[in-house]
Amino acid sequence: MARLEDVRRLGTELERSYEVYVRGRLKFRVGQLVYVAFSLDETVMGFAFPREERAALVGGQPHKFQMPTAADMRFNWVHADLAALEPSEAREFVVDAWRMVVPQKVSRAYDLANPHGPG
């Protein structure tokens, strides 16, 4: 079962990433782009995810993943129930979301420094 603490340090350690609170909700940004956000009660993690792949992700594991709200369907975004994720799985989603908002040279440098992933 993943918790906020399982991914928080990672979100602050990734290059160019920083945390902010918006209306009481923790979010991770690169520049002005939000790539991970948590619900107020910290049980749901929203994260950047390729729009064309999210239907398969949600459809394949509906107990873990949900589509974003109707207003957010235009964005590359999906929601996950943190309690249904393993900590390593949650960290992988954070890193993959971060990769969507940083230049490729930054994500390649991360891959070279962390050949086994976020763990």
C-alpha positions in Angstrom: 0.0 0.0 0.0 1.5 3.3 -1.1 1.3 6.5 0.9 2.2 10.1 0.2 5.5 9.6 2.1 6.5 6.9 -0.4 6.8 9.5 -3.2 7.2 12.9 -1.6 11.0 12.8 -1.2 11.3 11.5 -4.8 9.2 14.4 -6.1 11.4 16.9 -4.4 14.7 15.2 -5.5 13.9 15.0 -9.2 15.7 17.6 -11.3 13.7 20.8 -11.8 10.9 19.5 -9.6 9.5 21.3 -6.6 6.4 21.0 -4.4 3.7 23.5 -3.9 0.4 23.6 -2.1 -2.6 24.9 -4.0 -5.8 25.2 -2.0 -4.4 22.8 0.5 -3.4 20.1 -2.0 0.2 19.0 -2.5 1.3 19.2 -6.1 4.7 18.7 -7.8 5.7 21.0 -10.6 8.4 21.5 -13.2 8.2 25.2 -14.0 4.4 25.9 -14.1 3.5 22.4 -15.3 1.9 20.2 -12.7 2.8 16.5 -13.1 1.6 15.0 -9.9 -1.2 16.2 -7.5 -2.7 14.6 -4.4 -6.3 14.9 -3.1 -6.9 16.8 0.1 -7.1 13.6 2.1 -4.0 12.3 0.3 -5.7 9.0 -0.8 -5.7 9.8 -4.6 -2.7 10.6 -6.7 -3.4 12.3 -10.0 -0.5 12.2 -12.4 0.5 13.0 -16.0 -0.1 10.0 -18.3 -0.3 9.7 -22.1 -3.9 10.5 -23.1 -3.9 7.8 -25.8 -3.0 5.1 -23.2 -5.1 6.0 -20.2 -8.3 4.1 -21.4 -6.3 0.9 -21.4 -4.7 1.6 -18.0 -8.1 2.4 -16.4 -10.0 -0.3 -18.2 -7.4 -3.0 -17.3 -7.2 -2.1 -13.6 -10.3 -0.1 -12.6 -9.8 -0.9 -8.9 -6.5 1.1 -9.1 -7.1 3.8 -11.7 -9.8 6.3 -12.6 -10.3 8.7 -15.4 -9.9 12.4 -14.5 -13.0 14.6 -14.0 -14.9 15.6 -17.2 -13.3 19.0 -17.1 -9.8 17.5 -17.0 -10.3 14.9 -19.8 -8.5 17.3 -22.3 -5.3 16.9 -20.2 -2.8 14.1 -20.1 -4.0 12.9 -16.7 -5.2 9.9 -14.7 -6.0 9.3 -11.1 -4.8 6.4 -8.9 -6.0 5.1 -5.5 -2.8 5.2 -3.5 -3.8 2.3 -1.2 -4.1 0.1 -4.3 -0.6 0.8 -5.5 2.7 -0.7 -4.3 5.2 2.0 -3.2 7.6 1.1 -6.0 4.7 1.3 -8.5 3.7 4.7 -7.2 7.3 6.0 -7.6 7.5 4.7 -11.1 4.3 6.6 -12.0 5.8 9.8 -10.5 9.0 9.4 -12.5 7.1 8.6 -15.7 4.9 11.7 -15.2 8.0 13.8 -14.5 9.6 12.6 -17.8 6.6 14.0 -19.6 7.4 17.6 -18.5 11.2 17.7 -18.6 13.5 17.8 -21.6 14.7 14.4 -22.8 18.3 15.2 -21.9 17.2 15.6 -18.3 15.3 12.3 -18.2 18.2 10.5 -19.9 20.6 11.9 -17.2 18.2 10.5 -14.5 18.2 7.1 -16.3 22.0 7.0 -16.4 22.2 7.9 -12.7 19.4 5.5 -11.7 19.7 2.4 -14.0 17.4 0.4 -11.8 14.7 3.0 -11.7 13.2 4.8 -8.6 13.0 1.5 -6.6 
